């Protein structure tokens, strides 16, 4: 772990020059988690305001948070961006809406989006440490909580919001509407609606790479054909199947009083988006150099429309009762019923249909037509879940303490042509406790959680009948499309499993004021995470990652033992923050690709008809101890310029991860430098963000290096008062203004799916 000497020198210089500067007023932002100001929290935390979200381009959750230190995104096109916190991703990071886990199927695939409603966000909270243990289990990475006011906890006033947006990079547009009102003094209602349609996004010239990275032993004519095809793809100027459409609404109602509040909400999200890359299976090989590095593989489905539909319905009940008892101050309770489905389908592009009318070229497309003819039917992922619980507040004037209990029943299934897992269920009964107390010389935050988790599922294994002879086998191989002959020589076995886990997690933060302007926080945590149903019961072709993935029912719970030290400085107009952390993870679960030699052996078996994973890279879920180390530093200064304020800041984050037996943890994003400029004056705000992402050379097995890139984003917002009738806010934004070819190292498809090119846009938000 290395800290840039130039950065360190600047930090010291700023400290010396500003240590005696006048103090600035504190901006108090409340955390919805534990009813405290963000400045009072010992936990590492970011809070993104709803106004910031409303003035930026509509994008994935991961991209919305990507400029925060320690937070990045694992993208699969513009629709999908799963947040990563300090190298932890997937089910290690829990996505919450109003304090309850969002139970979609994002954990089942890198091409599945976090299906959340961000149409009327009040704020987005990124939390680690003791307070995160109060809300859900397995938070080895942390929590991202999306907060809205669909169920009002206090009486509201009448409010209308109308929004519109346009983007250049995808010829996209968005429209939104929000209404809230109070009836009879204690009945509050709200309604939010958003409709978004984004087309295929533009990419810089040369951003797409295909066959030139592979090492095929093909004849020269075939190479010439591929070069022509590659040139055609690169000259398109956009990425096919990178479109995104979404329609969401949420209705909420509540009643309030001195006794507390009680309310419900009903939300729905329907979306459709393209899958910009899809591996090849079912008997076809799809691998590139380094024994099948997924980033270098060729997508055999090019020219075919592959897309996904999602349909989500959530019904929430939430409330809080203020009690007069001396022991219990209040009780918060909640229930959520989720019905979620994700369907991936194949359809023929219109421009490809034209080729089928040409009889002389028909034979050239026979293999492709097999896919276009829907030989692979739809695959549907579903998640039906119900969660209920309560939080009891035992706080008094001396100490803040809460006790939580929650129950979850979650049923997950994958059904269809590309199903890689049989239906599975998960039951959770968990208890959490949080305490916060201030002493004369330090502040203490403590959290503990006990989880009882039960995973039920099965694994289907298919093998060939051992009694047929070699000649019969070769005959079968020649006629593998004849299902009757194929089934005669296969047998399936189903093994059922019921795995129970009892996990205990604990976290502690100690904060101390070293002076009037310097504070120090020291955090310890040991958080256990039970393996997910995917990690245990996966057993099939996962074409989004171009692998045949095999779960492991013998996996143990992960234990993340983390320590971090944070130094904060606020002196007048100068501010600085530095965090150093070390995370030892016992039984770290990861997906291990087979070696190049093993894959070549399987290729030979596939040609002979003995391979049972269709020529894909065989990848197994394994576990071993690992260590992740890193740091985050940020410092800046605010100065008066004219009648406004200018804030300049510099930030850097870096993380490294290695397994105990050597080798790097795959897909860890490289170090980043983030420079920000923000000028604000009354109703005007202008901001620039320059993100310098370094080259990633620390790679895992089957990975390739990823070049660095620079990303320049800008935003200008101006509010206009409409004569007391309302306010109009106009926001201009520009992303990737340098039109950089940028690839996200954490992405499974970094080569085939680069980040979007230059994007200009405008948003209007009318409030009255």
Secondary structure, 3 states (H helix, E strand, C coil): CCCCHHHHHHHHHHHHHHCCCCCCCCCCCEECCCCEEHHHCCCCEEEEEHHHHHCCCCCCHHHHHCCCCCEEEEECCCCCEEEEECCECHHHEEEEECCEECCCCHHHCCCCCCCCCCCCCCEEEEECCHHHHHCCCCCCCEEEEEECCCCCCCCCCCEEEEEEEEECCCCEEEEEEEEEEEECCCEEEEEEEEEEEECCCECCCCCCCCHHHCCCCCCHHHHHHHHHHHHHHHCCCECCCCCEEEEEEEEEEEEEECCEEEEEEEEEEEEEEECCCCCCCCCCCCCCHHHHCHHHCCCCCCCEEEEEEEEEEEEEEEEEEECCCCCCCEEEEEEEEEEEEEEEEEEECHHHHHHHCCHHHCHHHHHHHHHHCCCCCCEEEEEEEEEEEEEEECCCCCEEEEEEEEEEEEEEEEEECCCCCCCEEEEEEEEEEEEEEECCCCEEEEEEEEEEEEEEEEEEEEEECCCCCHHHHHHHHHCCCCHHHHHHCEEEEEEEEEEEEEEEEEEEEEEEECCCCEEEEEEEEEEEECCCHHHHHCEEEECCCCEEEECCCCCCCEEEEEEEEEEEEEECCEEEEEEEEEEEEEEEEEEEECCHHHHHHHHHHHHHCCCCCCCCEEEEEEEEEEEEEEEEEEEEEEEEECCEEEEEEEEEEEEEEEECCCCECCCCCCCEEEEEEEEEECCEEEEEEEEEECCECCCCCCCCCECCEEEEEEEEEEEEECCCCCEEEEEEEEECCCCCCCCCCCCCCCCCCCCCCCEEEEEEEEEC
